[in-house]
């Protein structure tokens, strides 16, 4: 049961000091570098939900008080291998608030083909056409993002409307891209994550030209 699963947890902590002498200086330097601002890239594939010819690309950037990550995925179904949109987060931005708390923005997936790319200054989400499963893919007419509440802060009704930036506790956000130029819906309390209510910001993707992909760019800056 639960006790059996948690029993081994203390052992790595107890044994660490005995392992330290065997860690090479090069490996130690690489681990210590992770405490500095850094970007990361990785690839993975999970057939049959992914086509090995189109692996997932992961990008992330981390620094003190800020973490952002994105995934490029061309899957057969919405929601990743578990086909569960409530547990699959292809893009996220997490930051520290001025009061010492944590706030977040999560991308709620509505398309099976998503390109989410994270850098040190922005998070870009695109809904490209599927190349791996063109006959089975699910496209979407909306892009949805969930925002945590921040103690003592009530977000305005025009929060992150196209061209309007937002100064929040610990971060300044901006939004651009063709997906942000159409209609939008912004509501609070439509659902919970781990019993925590959130804001739902949904952009309705406008009619796009031939070959044009729905795209939204969230710029961010720690303040």
N, C-alpha and C positions, 0 to 999 in steps of 0.2 A: 504494500500500500504506500501511502504517502511517507511514512516513516522509513520504509526500505529505500525509497528514492532519494530522501534527503540525508540519509546517514553518511554517504561518502563525501558530502560537501566540505566538511572541515579538513579532510586529509590533505588536499593541495596546499592549504594555508599552513598547516603544521609542517609539511615536508619541504616547503619552499627554500628555507635556509640551507637545507642539505643539498638542494639541486643547484643553487646559485653558483658554486665554484665550477660547475661544469658548463655554464653558459658562456659561449665565446664572447670576447669583447665586441666583435662585429655584430653578433645577434643582439647583444645588450644595447649597443648604440642605436640599432634600428628600432628597438622597442622604446627607448627613451625619446627618440625623435617623434614618436606618436603623440607626445604631450605638446608638441609645437603645432602651429597651423599647418595643415596638410590636406592634399587631395588624394583620392584613391580611385582606381579603375579595376574592374574585374569582369569576367565572363562566366556564364553557367548555362546549362541546357538541361531540360527535364522532359524527355520524350515519354509518352506520345503527345503530351500537351504542348511541347515545343517541337519545331523542326530543327534538327541539328545544324542545318545549313544557315539558320538564323538564330544564333544564340542570344541570350539576354545579356545586355550590357549594363553594368552597374557603375554609377559615378557618385562620389560623395566628397564633401568638404567639411572639415572640422576645425574649430578653433575654440578657445576658451569662451564659453557661454553661447556657442552657436554650432548647430549641426544640421546639414542639409544633404539629402540623398535622392537619387532618382534611378529609375530602371527603364530600359528600353526592352519591351517584350512584344512579341508577335505570337500570340497564343491562339489556341483553338476555341477557348471559351473565355468569358469574362470572369475575372476573379482568381486567376492563377491556377495552379494544379489542383487546388482544393475546390475550385469553382465556387468560392465563397467571397463575395465582394465585401463582406463585413470584416474579414480577417486579412484581406490582401491590400497592401498599401504601396502602390508603385512610386509614390513621391511624398516626401515629408520635409518640413522645416520645423526645427525645434530651437528655442532660444531661452535664455535666462531673463527674467524680468527684474526690474529695479528693486523689487522687494525681496529678491532671492528665490522667487518661485520659478516655475517652468511653464512656458506657453508653447503651443504647437499649431501647425497647419498640416492637414493630411489631404491627399488627393483620393477621392472616392471614385473608383474606376467604373466607367460605363461603357467602355470600348474594350475589345479583346486585343487590339493593336494600339500600343501606347509607346510614345517616345518621351521619357522624362529624363532630362539631363541637368545635373547639378554642377555649379561652379562656385567660386568664392563670392560672386556678386549677384547671381540670379538662379532661378529654377525655371526651366523652359519645358512646357508640356505640349506635345503635339499628338494629334490623332491621325497617323498616316494610314493609307490603305494597307491591308494585309498582303504580304508577299508569300508567307508560309501556308496560309489557309484561305485563299481568296474566295473559295466557294462556301466556307463555313463561318467566316469571321462575323462578329457583331459590331456594327458601326453605331455611332451615337450622335444625337443632335444637341447634347448638353455636355458641359464640363462642370463637375461638382467638387467643391473643396470644403472641408470641415475645419473650423477654427475653435480652439478652446476659449473659454471665458477667461478674463483676467480680473482678479479681485479689485473691486472699486471702479471698474471701467465698463461703460455701456457703449457698444459700437453703434455708430450712426447708420441710418437707413441707406445712405449713399456710400457705405464702406466699400472701398476698392472698386467703385464704378470706373469705367474706362477713363483714364487720364487723371484720376484722383488718387493721390498718395495718402498713406495713413501713418501717423506717428503713434506707435503703441509703446507700452512700457518695455524698454530695452531694445526696440528695433523700429526702423522706418521701412515701410513696404510701399512698393509701387506696382502697377499692373499695366500691361500693354499686350498687343496682339489682336488678330482679327476675331478671335473667339470672345474677346472682352468688349467688342464694339456693338454687340447686339443687346437684347433684353437680358435682364438678370433678376434673380429672386434671392432674397436675403432674409432668413428667418432664424429665430433662436428657440431652442427647446423642442425641436421636432423629433429628437431622439437622444440617446445617451450612449456613451462609451464607458464601460466599467462604472456605471451609475453617475457619470459626469455629463451634464448637458453641454451642448456645443452649438455654435452658429453654423448654419448651412448656407453657403454661398454658391449658387448655381448660375452659370452663364449659359444662355441659349445661343447656340452657334448660328450665326446668320447664314444666309445663302452665300455660298462661295463660288468663285469662278472655276472653270475647268482646270483640273490639276492642282488646285489650291488646297492646302491642308489646314485644318483647324489648329490654331496655335495660341497659347497664352504664355506670357512671360511675367513672372513675379521677381521684381528686383528687391534687394534687401540690403540694409546697412545697419550695423549695430550703433546704438546711440546711448 
